[in-house]
Amino acid sequence: MGQRHQLFVIARVGNYYRPLAAIHHQWLYGVSALRSCRRLLRIFSDPSNRIALKHELDPPEFEDPERTACPFPFITTCLAVGAAYNFDLGRVDTIHELAFDTGFDQGDNNDGITVLDITDLVDVRYCFVNLFGHVRDFETDRASRDNTPLTGREYLKGYYDVTSEMVQNNIAIIEGLEKSPLVETKALSETWPWGEWDADRPVADTINTGPHTQPQTLGPTHSLRDLAAAQLFSRLLATEDDFEPSILDEVRDLPGFQKVLREHLLCHSKQVGPAQTSSHLLQLAYAGEDLLEWNSYVNLTAEAIKVALTSDALKSATGIILTIQRHVSPAELVEALSSLDSLHALQVLDRPDRKDEQSSNQLFEALSKSTHPLAIKKLTLSGLYANGIRQNIWRPCRDNPVTLEPYPLVQLLVAHEGKDGDMLKSLGGALESFYLGDAALTPVKVATGLFQYLMTEVQSWPIRNGTGLAVAHCFSCSPPALGSDSVEIAPLPAETYKIAKAACHSSGFGGLYSKLRDLTPRAWTAVVSESKDTHDANGVTTQTTHLQFKYAFIRSKKAIPVDPETRRGSDIQPSEIEVVDLAGFLHLTAPEIDTSKLAHHFDELDAAVVRATDERNRITTPQHIPLLSLLSPEEACRLLNQFVASVPEVQEACVRISRWGGGHWILDLGFNHDG
């Protein structure tokens, strides 16, 4: 059943092409496949994603990751989000992760495959491939041939005539794809050598600018002084004696000394380790750099990093990229990093052959509990991406949730009100609680993600399995800056994504949501009221929906417990909470942000209403107030108290599901299962 389609990411890693990620989509074909491909090209080409992508494309020596944790979590998350979330139509589809090394012809397929070649992140390649003859038979048209890399225009010929309305209405998408190069047949045959690949495409169309077709060139010619310096560096790396700076006096003033030293360290990265000498050589090699790309030095210890960062030569660094061994203490690493006052970006990227995500999980907790909090505005931990895509609930519910200061949003509460909301009450879907504290969302991504979520709600109708998938995807790919169209990929919120996927697979999970977290002064809660009143057409061709959104960002002045066993009751008063709008939230959590750019996103939300209105559906909005307005403190308390009062109902749903075998993960949601 369905229009079954698989999507793959491949790349040349080291000397060989290999598959890196694979996704199954149950309803993808024709124009929708082209839209998905265009989104994926945007994501994999976006500069904000480049460092993490480059790390997973580096060719370290590691064991076959087939039976380990998700080996390429960032690439897989990029593929999953791009395949599932339609930015333009505000629609989220259900996708399924496949084994990263799934063969091109090993999926349940009847509408071909999409392949992305990300060897060159500046010039990402794409193609479509038909399989098993599942297209119309055009005897003279290559679009009907199997195992042939096709452009978007050629792929569509299997579904529509070139003069059809569908093709003409989407000509911009077709022409947009033609600006990107096509995947080479050679790349496909190297990735999946058993395929009978059709190489019948003009050579001019498939000239690959990737590294495997570049002419061989000789490396740089080093002077005798450079060679002598290299020998000295090797001796220093091999010694565990105390470092004596005067040893380098003879070579320190050589032209290009810093570059030669850095190249030597990178070529001998495994020798850069705990010895004091390594720390001092790193200071010299990276002096004055804004970004310390140290992820190649896999044997660095927390102490070595701490010593290196004490140098005034590195004080201007605002970002650092590391790969840390499992035995390194997260608390010691946080302490080592605390000496870098200007640190705003921290990326700790794990190796593909890691066994689990404990290193990332423990580092996140150490950052949250640190007595010397870091002002990190961009945090990238490989494990958080793996937790999200694999739906691993790694931050179980706890009283007084601990937050990492730069990522203050703990939960999103959505109340579906109005006539359409009444329809959802019997299904347990009128009040939705989503935990977002496991996704490391910056305040700006919270703001832009909220707008993206609201835009999906403008263009969608009430559904019995809730809006959790929309929440997970909208916040994961929200822009990192106000007014930006960048598609920076953050981790999927693991708990919210897990519950939403379960609800999509079975109606038995209806009424199950994240457990409401306690309200605390450090933890923010976003509350949204969506009021929809849809009036049936009753013979009239146009259906009318009256739509209004209200929202607020809330934190309590003192801790307010909400668990049924400890709460005082659903009687939260306005005097106990702080209620602010988007600008106020950003002012308090990211004061450097220019909130005047929020106007762009309010305009985009209004534009979504226009796009969603057509000859069959008419959306009306309030005449004298904005489509999106701020809840008053009294209104915010009314909604909060509704959510507090509903906790026992959600707990009953959890107990019911666990009794019929809903899965051990249900226990991680924090509900009392004795009731």
Buried (B, 14 or more C-beta within 10 A) or exposed (E): EEBBBBBBBBBBBEEEBBBBBBBBBBBBBBBBBBBBBBBBBBBBBBEBBEBBBBBBBBEBEEEEBEEBBBBBBBBBBBBBBBBBBBBEBBBBBBBBBBEBBBBBBEBEBBBBBBBBBBBBBEBBBBBBBBBEEBBEEEEEEBBBBBBBBBBBBBBBBBBBEEEEEEBEEBEEBBEBBEEBBBBBBBBBBBBBEEBEBBBEBEEEEBEBEBEBEEEEEEEEEEEEBBEBBBEBBBEBBEEEEEBEEEBBEEBBEBEEBBEBBBBBBEEBBEBBBBBBBBBBBBBBBBBEBEBBBBBBBBBBBBBBBBBBBBBEBBBEBBBBBBBBBEEBBBBBBBBBBBBBEEBBBBBBBBBBBBEBBBBBBBBBBBBBEBEEBBEBBBBBBBBBBBBBBBBBBBBEBEEEBBBBBBBBBBBBBBBBBBBBBBBBEEBBBBBBBBBBBBBBBBBBBBBBBBBBBBBBBBBBEBBEBBBBBBBBBBBBBBBBBBBBEBBBBBBBBBBBBBBBBBBBEEEBBBBBBBBBBBBBEBBBBBBBBBBBBBBEEEEEEEBBBBBBBBBBBBBBEEEBBBBBEEBEEBEBEBEBBBBBBBBBBBBBBBEEBEBEBBEEBBEBBBEBBEBBBEEEBBBBBEEEEBBBBBBEBEBBBBBBBBBBBBBEEBBBBBBBBBEEEBEEBBEBBBBEEEE
